Every structure is written in C-alpha cells, then in structure tokens.
Amino acid sequence: MAGSAVIEEQKFSLQEVLDTFKLCLSENQDVYVEHYVAGWRGLVKFMNSLGNVFTFISKDAVNKIQILVNFLNGENGSHYVTIQSMVKYELDNQLVDLDKRGSHPESGSRTLLRLHRALRWLELFLERLRTSTEDSKTSVMCADAYNESLSQHHPWVIRKAAGMAFCVLPGRPTFFEVMNVGGAEKVVDMLGDAVPMISKVYQITEDLYSQNNLLELP
Ligand SMILES: CCCCCCCC/C=C\CCCCCCCC(=O)N[C@@H](COP(=O)(O)O)[C@H](O)/C=C/CCCCCCCCCCCCC
C-alpha cells in the first residue's frame, strides 16, 4: 500500500502542470511569476521525459527559469511577485537594456519575454494537438506552431536544430501516454480547459509588454 502510494506520487501528470498555469492569474489579472516559472519547470520535466535530443532546448529554458527564480528569491524579490510589478520596478530603476545589450543583459523583463514567446508556441501547439486526429503527426504540429511563432525570433542555426529535434518527437499515441492524463478523449477535454487559460496568461503578458514597448527587448 505504502509502496504504491509512493509510485503514485512520482507519476508525472501534465494536468498538474497545466493547473499550475491556472494559478498564475491574481484577482486583478496580474500574473504571478512564481506560478509562471513553476508551470515552465513542469513543462521542462515533461520535455526531458521525451529524450536527450531535447536537452539543448530544456537547458535554455532551465537557465531562464533560474534567472527569474533568483530574482524572486533575491533581496528585491517583493518587486518580482507579479510580471506587472517586475516590469514596473525594472523600468522605474533603469534595470532593463532597452535597445541593445548593455549592463543588464539578463533582466527579469527580457528573460521572461523569451519564455513568453515560447508560451505562444505552446498555445498553438496544444490547440493543434486538441483538434488533431489519430493520424496527425506531432512533428508537423510542433513545427507548424514553431514556424508561426517562436521561429521568428530565432537565428537560422537554432531554427535548424529545432527542426531536427521535432523530427524525432514521438508519435501522437506515445505523446498522449507520456502526458498521463488518460485516453484520447480525456486529453482533448483537458486541452479544451488548458488552451484558453494559457491564451489568457499569454494575452495579458503580451498587452503589458506592448503597452511598455518591451516586445523587442534585446
Ligand atoms: C501536451 C504537450 C505539452 C508539450 C510540452 C512541451 C514542453 C516544452 C517545454 C519547454 C519548451 C522550451 C521552451 C524554450 C524556451 C526558448 C526560449 C528562447 O527562445 N531562447 C532563445 C533565445 O534566448 P536568448 O539567446 O535571447 O537568451 C535561445 O537562443 C534558444 C535556444 C534553444 C532552442 C529553443 C528552441 C525552441 C523550440 C520550442 C519547441 C520545443 C519542442 C518541445 C516538444 C515537446
């Protein structure tokens, strides 16, 4: 009994990860950095379970997550509780390199922008997955979502490497299995809940960055 309880605890569930993203929004529609990075951490775990070929992608995500966690746990952590307070604090105190990389190459605002762009990829990919059929290819869905979003911010060499990684993505049945949600119908239901919520977090962040002219931070 105790043994099986331990095994249950260790099971990875994408539902839990997506629930973390649900915690991101405060009553005022501010986005909590703590839950945002926790959501990404879960996604990285999921990606790592797909194989070593994705390590170069997860390393970059882990690095960015860590930068944000360091700010959150640092002496000015209270300013990093939400994305809104982080942006305000960093802009008010000239802590962001706005035009070219300078003395603040790893500000919270520019670091989060990289994850924010990746969130758009995730939103597009999950929507494709939700509406996919049994014979749909995850590699194609992933590449299409990437080409429509994140790729526009990546140089040729990264686009090439990402394209190669997509080719070795497991097929839809394995993918659904690793998600550990249940049968295909359950996956579709879960994605039906998850996609609008991810879209909302994405849009609130996008509006904030757009209003502050931060969408092209170097
Ligand atoms: C139900 C299915 C769930 C899907 C779960 C997906 C899990 C995805 C987990 C993590 C995604 C990785 C996020 C990558 C963040 C990339 C940030 C970025 O753009 N970084 C570049 C720019 O940074 P700076 O140089 O300006 O600091 C950096 O150059 C990137 C390097 C790594 C390559 C990034 C390729 C991104 C491909 C995204 C698709 C991931 C495919 C995973 C498939 C499951």
The ligand as an ORCA input file, in Angstrom:
! r2SCAN-3c Opt
* xyz 0 1
  C       0.854     18.417    -24.233
  C       2.134     18.625    -24.729
  C       2.892     19.520    -23.926
  C       4.054     19.968    -24.628
  C       5.099     20.175    -23.675
  C       6.158     20.931    -24.265
  C       7.209     21.121    -23.311
  C       8.016     22.268    -23.721
  C       8.941     22.639    -22.679
  C       9.801     23.574    -22.879
  C       9.819     24.339    -24.126
  C      11.061     25.006    -24.314
  C      10.959     26.453    -24.237
  C      12.134     27.019    -24.893
  C      12.354     28.417    -24.496
  C      13.120     29.064    -25.582
  C      13.434     30.473    -25.224
  C      14.223     31.050    -26.384
  O      13.641     31.398    -27.387
  N      15.534     31.113    -26.235
  C      16.398     31.529    -27.316
  C      16.727     32.994    -27.177
  O      17.309     33.233    -25.930
  P      18.450     34.338    -25.788
  O      19.630     33.848    -26.568
  O      17.897     35.595    -26.356
  O      18.723     34.411    -24.317
  C      17.625     30.652    -27.328
  O      18.514     31.063    -28.301
  C      17.115     29.262    -27.537
  C      17.803     28.213    -27.509
  C      17.187     26.845    -27.504
  C      16.320     26.472    -28.652
  C      14.888     26.762    -28.492
  C      14.050     26.028    -29.494
  C      12.626     26.143    -29.080
  C      11.765     25.109    -29.661
  C      10.479     25.076    -28.895
  C       9.763     23.850    -29.089
  C      10.021     22.804    -28.068
  C       9.593     21.477    -28.557
  C       9.342     20.524    -27.487
  C       8.468     19.453    -27.919
  C       7.756     18.786    -26.862
*
